[in-house]
Amino acid sequence: MNFVIVERNQKNVPNSTQLEAAMHVVGGSEIQIRGTDACRKVKYTGSVNHNN
């Protein structure tokens, strides 16, 4: 399982629903999201297209 950490940059991080939808669009699956509005850790499997 891979993971990415999304941190706050002038605005709050996207909510769990937004992050999950974005991961599905780029090819991620089996998504687990934990964290706060300042930082979220997203665990995923699959081959993610990092250019999207």
mmJSON file of the N, C-alpha and C atoms, coordinates in Angstrom:
{"data_MODEL":{"atom_site":{
"group_PDB":["ATOM","ATOM","ATOM","ATOM","ATOM","ATOM","ATOM","ATOM","ATOM","ATOM","ATOM","ATOM","ATOM","ATOM","ATOM","ATOM","ATOM","ATOM","ATOM","ATOM","ATOM","ATOM","ATOM","ATOM","ATOM","ATOM","ATOM","ATOM","ATOM","ATOM","ATOM","ATOM","ATOM","ATOM","ATOM","ATOM","ATOM","ATOM","ATOM","ATOM","ATOM","ATOM","ATOM","ATOM","ATOM","ATOM","ATOM","ATOM","ATOM","ATOM","ATOM","ATOM","ATOM","ATOM","ATOM","ATOM","ATOM","ATOM","ATOM","ATOM","ATOM","ATOM","ATOM","ATOM","ATOM","ATOM","ATOM","ATOM","ATOM","ATOM","ATOM","ATOM","ATOM","ATOM","ATOM","ATOM","ATOM","ATOM","ATOM","ATOM","ATOM","ATOM","ATOM","ATOM","ATOM","ATOM","ATOM","ATOM","ATOM","ATOM","ATOM","ATOM","ATOM","ATOM","ATOM","ATOM","ATOM","ATOM","ATOM","ATOM","ATOM","ATOM","ATOM","ATOM","ATOM","ATOM","ATOM","ATOM","ATOM","ATOM","ATOM","ATOM","ATOM","ATOM","ATOM","ATOM","ATOM","ATOM","ATOM","ATOM","ATOM","ATOM","ATOM","ATOM","ATOM","ATOM","ATOM","ATOM","ATOM","ATOM","ATOM","ATOM","ATOM","ATOM","ATOM","ATOM","ATOM","ATOM","ATOM","ATOM","ATOM","ATOM","ATOM","ATOM","ATOM","ATOM","ATOM","ATOM","ATOM","ATOM","ATOM","ATOM","ATOM","ATOM","ATOM","ATOM"],
"id":[1,2,3,4,5,6,7,8,9,10,11,12,13,14,15,16,17,18,19,20,21,22,23,24,25,26,27,28,29,30,31,32,33,34,35,36,37,38,39,40,41,42,43,44,45,46,47,48,49,50,51,52,53,54,55,56,57,58,59,60,61,62,63,64,65,66,67,68,69,70,71,72,73,74,75,76,77,78,79,80,81,82,83,84,85,86,87,88,89,90,91,92,93,94,95,96,97,98,99,100,101,102,103,104,105,106,107,108,109,110,111,112,113,114,115,116,117,118,119,120,121,122,123,124,125,126,127,128,129,130,131,132,133,134,135,136,137,138,139,140,141,142,143,144,145,146,147,148,149,150,151,152,153,154,155,156],
"type_symbol":["N","C","C","N","C","C","N","C","C","N","C","C","N","C","C","N","C","C","N","C","C","N","C","C","N","C","C","N","C","C","N","C","C","N","C","C","N","C","C","N","C","C","N","C","C","N","C","C","N","C","C","N","C","C","N","C","C","N","C","C","N","C","C","N","C","C","N","C","C","N","C","C","N","C","C","N","C","C","N","C","C","N","C","C","N","C","C","N","C","C","N","C","C","N","C","C","N","C","C","N","C","C","N","C","C","N","C","C","N","C","C","N","C","C","N","C","C","N","C","C","N","C","C","N","C","C","N","C","C","N","C","C","N","C","C","N","C","C","N","C","C","N","C","C","N","C","C","N","C","C","N","C","C","N","C","C"],
"label_atom_id":["N","CA","C","N","CA","C","N","CA","C","N","CA","C","N","CA","C","N","CA","C","N","CA","C","N","CA","C","N","CA","C","N","CA","C","N","CA","C","N","CA","C","N","CA","C","N","CA","C","N","CA","C","N","CA","C","N","CA","C","N","CA","C","N","CA","C","N","CA","C","N","CA","C","N","CA","C","N","CA","C","N","CA","C","N","CA","C","N","CA","C","N","CA","C","N","CA","C","N","CA","C","N","CA","C","N","CA","C","N","CA","C","N","CA","C","N","CA","C","N","CA","C","N","CA","C","N","CA","C","N","CA","C","N","CA","C","N","CA","C","N","CA","C","N","CA","C","N","CA","C","N","CA","C","N","CA","C","N","CA","C","N","CA","C","N","CA","C","N","CA","C","N","CA","C","N","CA","C","N","CA","C"],
"label_alt_id":[null,null,null,null,null,null,null,null,null,null,null,null,null,null,null,null,null,null,null,null,null,null,null,null,null,null,null,null,null,null,null,null,null,null,null,null,null,null,null,null,null,null,null,null,null,null,null,null,null,null,null,null,null,null,null,null,null,null,null,null,null,null,null,null,null,null,null,null,null,null,null,null,null,null,null,null,null,null,null,null,null,null,null,null,null,null,null,null,null,null,null,null,null,null,null,null,null,null,null,null,null,null,null,null,null,null,null,null,null,null,null,null,null,null,null,null,null,null,null,null,null,null,null,null,null,null,null,null,null,null,null,null,null,null,null,null,null,null,null,null,null,null,null,null,null,null,null,null,null,null,null,null,null,null,null,null],
"label_comp_id":["MET","MET","MET","ASN","ASN","ASN","PHE","PHE","PHE","VAL","VAL","VAL","ILE","ILE","ILE","VAL","VAL","VAL","GLU","GLU","GLU","ARG","ARG","ARG","ASN","ASN","ASN","GLN","GLN","GLN","LYS","LYS","LYS","ASN","ASN","ASN","VAL","VAL","VAL","PRO","PRO","PRO","ASN","ASN","ASN","SER","SER","SER","THR","THR","THR","GLN","GLN","GLN","LEU","LEU","LEU","GLU","GLU","GLU","ALA","ALA","ALA","ALA","ALA","ALA","MET","MET","MET","HIS","HIS","HIS","VAL","VAL","VAL","VAL","VAL","VAL","GLY","GLY","GLY","GLY","GLY","GLY","SER","SER","SER","GLU","GLU","GLU","ILE","ILE","ILE","GLN","GLN","GLN","ILE","ILE","ILE","ARG","ARG","ARG","GLY","GLY","GLY","THR","THR","THR","ASP","ASP","ASP","ALA","ALA","ALA","CYS","CYS","CYS","ARG","ARG","ARG","LYS","LYS","LYS","VAL","VAL","VAL","LYS","LYS","LYS","TYR","TYR","TYR","THR","THR","THR","GLY","GLY","GLY","SER","SER","SER","VAL","VAL","VAL","ASN","ASN","ASN","HIS","HIS","HIS","ASN","ASN","ASN","ASN","ASN","ASN"],
"label_asym_id":["A","A","A","A","A","A","A","A","A","A","A","A","A","A","A","A","A","A","A","A","A","A","A","A","A","A","A","A","A","A","A","A","A","A","A","A","A","A","A","A","A","A","A","A","A","A","A","A","A","A","A","A","A","A","A","A","A","A","A","A","A","A","A","A","A","A","A","A","A","A","A","A","A","A","A","A","A","A","A","A","A","A","A","A","A","A","A","A","A","A","A","A","A","A","A","A","A","A","A","A","A","A","A","A","A","A","A","A","A","A","A","A","A","A","A","A","A","A","A","A","A","A","A","A","A","A","A","A","A","A","A","A","A","A","A","A","A","A","A","A","A","A","A","A","A","A","A","A","A","A","A","A","A","A","A","A"],
"label_entity_id":["1","1","1","1","1","1","1","1","1","1","1","1","1","1","1","1","1","1","1","1","1","1","1","1","1","1","1","1","1","1","1","1","1","1","1","1","1","1","1","1","1","1","1","1","1","1","1","1","1","1","1","1","1","1","1","1","1","1","1","1","1","1","1","1","1","1","1","1","1","1","1","1","1","1","1","1","1","1","1","1","1","1","1","1","1","1","1","1","1","1","1","1","1","1","1","1","1","1","1","1","1","1","1","1","1","1","1","1","1","1","1","1","1","1","1","1","1","1","1","1","1","1","1","1","1","1","1","1","1","1","1","1","1","1","1","1","1","1","1","1","1","1","1","1","1","1","1","1","1","1","1","1","1","1","1","1"],
"label_seq_id":[1,1,1,2,2,2,3,3,3,4,4,4,5,5,5,6,6,6,7,7,7,8,8,8,9,9,9,10,10,10,11,11,11,12,12,12,13,13,13,14,14,14,15,15,15,16,16,16,17,17,17,18,18,18,19,19,19,20,20,20,21,21,21,22,22,22,23,23,23,24,24,24,25,25,25,26,26,26,27,27,27,28,28,28,29,29,29,30,30,30,31,31,31,32,32,32,33,33,33,34,34,34,35,35,35,36,36,36,37,37,37,38,38,38,39,39,39,40,40,40,41,41,41,42,42,42,43,43,43,44,44,44,45,45,45,46,46,46,47,47,47,48,48,48,49,49,49,50,50,50,51,51,51,52,52,52],
"pdbx_PDB_ins_code":[null,null,null,null,null,null,null,null,null,null,null,null,null,null,null,null,null,null,null,null,null,null,null,null,null,null,null,null,null,null,null,null,null,null,null,null,null,null,null,null,null,null,null,null,null,null,null,null,null,null,null,null,null,null,null,null,null,null,null,null,null,null,null,null,null,null,null,null,null,null,null,null,null,null,null,null,null,null,null,null,null,null,null,null,null,null,null,null,null,null,null,null,null,null,null,null,null,null,null,null,null,null,null,null,null,null,null,null,null,null,null,null,null,null,null,null,null,null,null,null,null,null,null,null,null,null,null,null,null,null,null,null,null,null,null,null,null,null,null,null,null,null,null,null,null,null,null,null,null,null,null,null,null,null,null,null],
"Cartn_x":[0.851,0.0,0.891,0.568,1.281,0.531,1.201,0.503,1.035,0.209,0.587,0.059,0.816,0.386,0.029,-1.191,-1.67,-1.678,-0.892,-0.769,-1.433,-1.759,-2.392,-1.418,-1.92,-1.146,-2.086,-2.225,-3.086,-4.571,-4.997,-6.382,-6.374,-7.508,-7.607,-7.461,-6.992,-6.876,-8.272,-8.392,-9.697,-10.266,-11.589,-12.198,-12.057,-12.42,-12.24,-12.974,-14.166,-14.942,-14.239,-13.706,-12.998,-11.721,-10.972,-9.741,-10.026,-11.064,-11.413,-11.824,-12.621,-13.046,-11.835,-10.919,-9.726,-8.856,-8.72,-7.91,-8.52,-9.834,-10.491,-10.271,-10.3,-10.112,-8.72,-7.703,-6.331,-5.901,-6.792,-6.489,-6.237,-6.416,-6.216,-7.423,-7.204,-8.306,-7.965,-8.926,-8.766,-8.197,-8.928,-8.446,-8.823,-7.848,-8.065,-7.553,-8.381,-8.005,-8.133,-7.063,-7.07,-6.396,-6.815,-6.163,-7.141,-6.632,-7.41,-7.452,-8.023,-8.077,-6.702,-5.719,-4.371,-3.526,-3.812,-2.997,-3.786,-3.782,-4.438,-3.459,-3.494,-2.691,-3.633,-3.329,-4.171,-3.4,-3.897,-3.3,-4.106,-3.403,-4.093,-3.307,-3.979,-3.326,-3.656,-3.008,-3.279,-2.166,-2.283,-1.296,-1.861,-1.364,-1.87,-1.121,-1.868,-1.284,-0.969,0.294,0.703,0.636,0.347,0.238,-1.15,-2.131,-3.503,-3.755],
"Cartn_y":[-1.179,0.0,1.233,2.186,3.462,4.518,5.632,6.729,8.063,9.068,10.45,11.304,12.319,13.242,14.567,15.024,16.287,17.288,18.368,19.362,20.674,21.429,22.737,23.713,24.491,25.539,26.715,27.577,28.757,28.417,27.246,26.805,25.431,25.025,23.688,22.641,21.472,20.372,19.948,19.364,18.882,17.869,17.793,16.848,15.422,14.451,13.039,12.656,13.173,12.854,13.36,14.575,15.141,14.365,14.005,13.249,11.862,11.203,9.874,9.932,10.92,11.074,11.336,12.171,12.475,11.237,10.435,9.219,8.221,8.102,7.191,7.654,8.958,9.505,9.168,9.201,8.962,7.502,6.623,5.196,4.548,5.246,4.661,3.862,2.891,2.095,1.718,1.091,0.713,1.878,2.963,4.219,4.338,4.745,5.049,6.465,7.301,8.693,8.997,9.581,9.981,11.336,12.105,13.378,14.479,15.706,16.891,17.853,19.029,20.036,20.598,20.37,20.861,19.848,18.556,17.516,16.21,15.542,14.243,13.261,12.024,10.948,10.044,9.854,9.058,7.794,6.626,5.345,4.78,4.218,3.715,2.582,1.83,0.839,1.181,0.52,0.758,1.556,1.692,2.443,3.834,4.809,6.174,6.972,7.699,8.59,9.912,10.187,11.373,12.658,12.547,13.737,14.363,13.65,14.178,14.856],
"Cartn_z":[0.0,0.0,0.0,-0.852,-0.95,-0.15,0.095,0.763,0.278,0.446,0.153,1.305,1.676,2.729,2.064,2.297,1.751,2.893,2.755,3.818,3.427,4.425,4.25,3.597,2.621,1.971,1.731,2.712,2.727,2.853,2.455,2.611,3.262,3.819,4.388,3.293,3.685,2.719,2.267,1.066,0.624,1.624,1.693,2.627,2.102,2.912,2.569,1.294,1.095,-0.103,-1.359,-1.306,-2.449,-2.755,-1.712,-1.918,-2.487,-1.99,-2.483,-3.958,-4.317,-5.71,-6.609,-6.176,-6.959,-7.137,-6.097,-6.201,-7.172,-7.18,-8.124,-9.565,-9.8,-11.151,-11.691,-10.828,-11.283,-11.169,-10.725,-10.742,-9.395,-8.298,-6.976,-6.53,-5.657,-5.11,-3.673,-2.981,-1.567,-0.771,-0.759,-0.189,1.287,2.107,3.52,3.763,4.39,4.624,6.106,6.659,8.071,8.204,9.184,9.449,9.784,9.746,10.104,8.922,9.124,8.066,7.734,8.587,8.332,7.556,7.726,7.094,7.04,5.899,5.753,5.124,5.603,5.036,4.254,2.973,2.094,1.727,2.146,1.773,0.614,-0.374,-1.56,-2.202,-3.054,-3.896,-5.336,-6.247,-7.656,-8.299,-9.588,-10.37,-10.616,-9.875,-9.936,-10.992,-11.813,-12.798,-12.098,-11.843,-11.086,-11.916,-13.202,-14.04,-14.022,-13.463,-13.427,-12.113],
"occupancy":[1.0,1.0,1.0,1.0,1.0,1.0,1.0,1.0,1.0,1.0,1.0,1.0,1.0,1.0,1.0,1.0,1.0,1.0,1.0,1.0,1.0,1.0,1.0,1.0,1.0,1.0,1.0,1.0,1.0,1.0,1.0,1.0,1.0,1.0,1.0,1.0,1.0,1.0,1.0,1.0,1.0,1.0,1.0,1.0,1.0,1.0,1.0,1.0,1.0,1.0,1.0,1.0,1.0,1.0,1.0,1.0,1.0,1.0,1.0,1.0,1.0,1.0,1.0,1.0,1.0,1.0,1.0,1.0,1.0,1.0,1.0,1.0,1.0,1.0,1.0,1.0,1.0,1.0,1.0,1.0,1.0,1.0,1.0,1.0,1.0,1.0,1.0,1.0,1.0,1.0,1.0,1.0,1.0,1.0,1.0,1.0,1.0,1.0,1.0,1.0,1.0,1.0,1.0,1.0,1.0,1.0,1.0,1.0,1.0,1.0,1.0,1.0,1.0,1.0,1.0,1.0,1.0,1.0,1.0,1.0,1.0,1.0,1.0,1.0,1.0,1.0,1.0,1.0,1.0,1.0,1.0,1.0,1.0,1.0,1.0,1.0,1.0,1.0,1.0,1.0,1.0,1.0,1.0,1.0,1.0,1.0,1.0,1.0,1.0,1.0,1.0,1.0,1.0,1.0,1.0,1.0],
"B_iso_or_equiv":[0.0,0.0,0.0,0.0,0.0,0.0,0.0,0.0,0.0,0.0,0.0,0.0,0.0,0.0,0.0,0.0,0.0,0.0,0.0,0.0,0.0,0.0,0.0,0.0,0.0,0.0,0.0,0.0,0.0,0.0,0.0,0.0,0.0,0.0,0.0,0.0,0.0,0.0,0.0,0.0,0.0,0.0,0.0,0.0,0.0,0.0,0.0,0.0,0.0,0.0,0.0,0.0,0.0,0.0,0.0,0.0,0.0,0.0,0.0,0.0,0.0,0.0,0.0,0.0,0.0,0.0,0.0,0.0,0.0,0.0,0.0,0.0,0.0,0.0,0.0,0.0,0.0,0.0,0.0,0.0,0.0,0.0,0.0,0.0,0.0,0.0,0.0,0.0,0.0,0.0,0.0,0.0,0.0,0.0,0.0,0.0,0.0,0.0,0.0,0.0,0.0,0.0,0.0,0.0,0.0,0.0,0.0,0.0,0.0,0.0,0.0,0.0,0.0,0.0,0.0,0.0,0.0,0.0,0.0,0.0,0.0,0.0,0.0,0.0,0.0,0.0,0.0,0.0,0.0,0.0,0.0,0.0,0.0,0.0,0.0,0.0,0.0,0.0,0.0,0.0,0.0,0.0,0.0,0.0,0.0,0.0,0.0,0.0,0.0,0.0,0.0,0.0,0.0,0.0,0.0,0.0],
"pdbx_formal_charge":[null,null,null,null,null,null,null,null,null,null,null,null,null,null,null,null,null,null,null,null,null,null,null,null,null,null,null,null,null,null,null,null,null,null,null,null,null,null,null,null,null,null,null,null,null,null,null,null,null,null,null,null,null,null,null,null,null,null,null,null,null,null,null,null,null,null,null,null,null,null,null,null,null,null,null,null,null,null,null,null,null,null,null,null,null,null,null,null,null,null,null,null,null,null,null,null,null,null,null,null,null,null,null,null,null,null,null,null,null,null,null,null,null,null,null,null,null,null,null,null,null,null,null,null,null,null,null,null,null,null,null,null,null,null,null,null,null,null,null,null,null,null,null,null,null,null,null,null,null,null,null,null,null,null,null,null],
"auth_seq_id":[1,1,1,2,2,2,3,3,3,4,4,4,5,5,5,6,6,6,7,7,7,8,8,8,9,9,9,10,10,10,11,11,11,12,12,12,13,13,13,14,14,14,15,15,15,16,16,16,17,17,17,18,18,18,19,19,19,20,20,20,21,21,21,22,22,22,23,23,23,24,24,24,25,25,25,26,26,26,27,27,27,28,28,28,29,29,29,30,30,30,31,31,31,32,32,32,33,33,33,34,34,34,35,35,35,36,36,36,37,37,37,38,38,38,39,39,39,40,40,40,41,41,41,42,42,42,43,43,43,44,44,44,45,45,45,46,46,46,47,47,47,48,48,48,49,49,49,50,50,50,51,51,51,52,52,52],
"auth_comp_id":["MET","MET","MET","ASN","ASN","ASN","PHE","PHE","PHE","VAL","VAL","VAL","ILE","ILE","ILE","VAL","VAL","VAL","GLU","GLU","GLU","ARG","ARG","ARG","ASN","ASN","ASN","GLN","GLN","GLN","LYS","LYS","LYS","ASN","ASN","ASN","VAL","VAL","VAL","PRO","PRO","PRO","ASN","ASN","ASN","SER","SER","SER","THR","THR","THR","GLN","GLN","GLN","LEU","LEU","LEU","GLU","GLU","GLU","ALA","ALA","ALA","ALA","ALA","ALA","MET","MET","MET","HIS","HIS","HIS","VAL","VAL","VAL","VAL","VAL","VAL","GLY","GLY","GLY","GLY","GLY","GLY","SER","SER","SER","GLU","GLU","GLU","ILE","ILE","ILE","GLN","GLN","GLN","ILE","ILE","ILE","ARG","ARG","ARG","GLY","GLY","GLY","THR","THR","THR","ASP","ASP","ASP","ALA","ALA","ALA","CYS","CYS","CYS","ARG","ARG","ARG","LYS","LYS","LYS","VAL","VAL","VAL","LYS","LYS","LYS","TYR","TYR","TYR","THR","THR","THR","GLY","GLY","GLY","SER","SER","SER","VAL","VAL","VAL","ASN","ASN","ASN","HIS","HIS","HIS","ASN","ASN","ASN","ASN","ASN","ASN"],
"auth_asym_id":["A","A","A","A","A","A","A","A","A","A","A","A","A","A","A","A","A","A","A","A","A","A","A","A","A","A","A","A","A","A","A","A","A","A","A","A","A","A","A","A","A","A","A","A","A","A","A","A","A","A","A","A","A","A","A","A","A","A","A","A","A","A","A","A","A","A","A","A","A","A","A","A","A","A","A","A","A","A","A","A","A","A","A","A","A","A","A","A","A","A","A","A","A","A","A","A","A","A","A","A","A","A","A","A","A","A","A","A","A","A","A","A","A","A","A","A","A","A","A","A","A","A","A","A","A","A","A","A","A","A","A","A","A","A","A","A","A","A","A","A","A","A","A","A","A","A","A","A","A","A","A","A","A","A","A","A"],
"auth_atom_id":["N","CA","C","N","CA","C","N","CA","C","N","CA","C","N","CA","C","N","CA","C","N","CA","C","N","CA","C","N","CA","C","N","CA","C","N","CA","C","N","CA","C","N","CA","C","N","CA","C","N","CA","C","N","CA","C","N","CA","C","N","CA","C","N","CA","C","N","CA","C","N","CA","C","N","CA","C","N","CA","C","N","CA","C","N","CA","C","N","CA","C","N","CA","C","N","CA","C","N","CA","C","N","CA","C","N","CA","C","N","CA","C","N","CA","C","N","CA","C","N","CA","C","N","CA","C","N","CA","C","N","CA","C","N","CA","C","N","CA","C","N","CA","C","N","CA","C","N","CA","C","N","CA","C","N","CA","C","N","CA","C","N","CA","C","N","CA","C","N","CA","C","N","CA","C","N","CA","C","N","CA","C"],
"pdbx_PDB_model_num":[1,1,1,1,1,1,1,1,1,1,1,1,1,1,1,1,1,1,1,1,1,1,1,1,1,1,1,1,1,1,1,1,1,1,1,1,1,1,1,1,1,1,1,1,1,1,1,1,1,1,1,1,1,1,1,1,1,1,1,1,1,1,1,1,1,1,1,1,1,1,1,1,1,1,1,1,1,1,1,1,1,1,1,1,1,1,1,1,1,1,1,1,1,1,1,1,1,1,1,1,1,1,1,1,1,1,1,1,1,1,1,1,1,1,1,1,1,1,1,1,1,1,1,1,1,1,1,1,1,1,1,1,1,1,1,1,1,1,1,1,1,1,1,1,1,1,1,1,1,1,1,1,1,1,1,1]
}}}
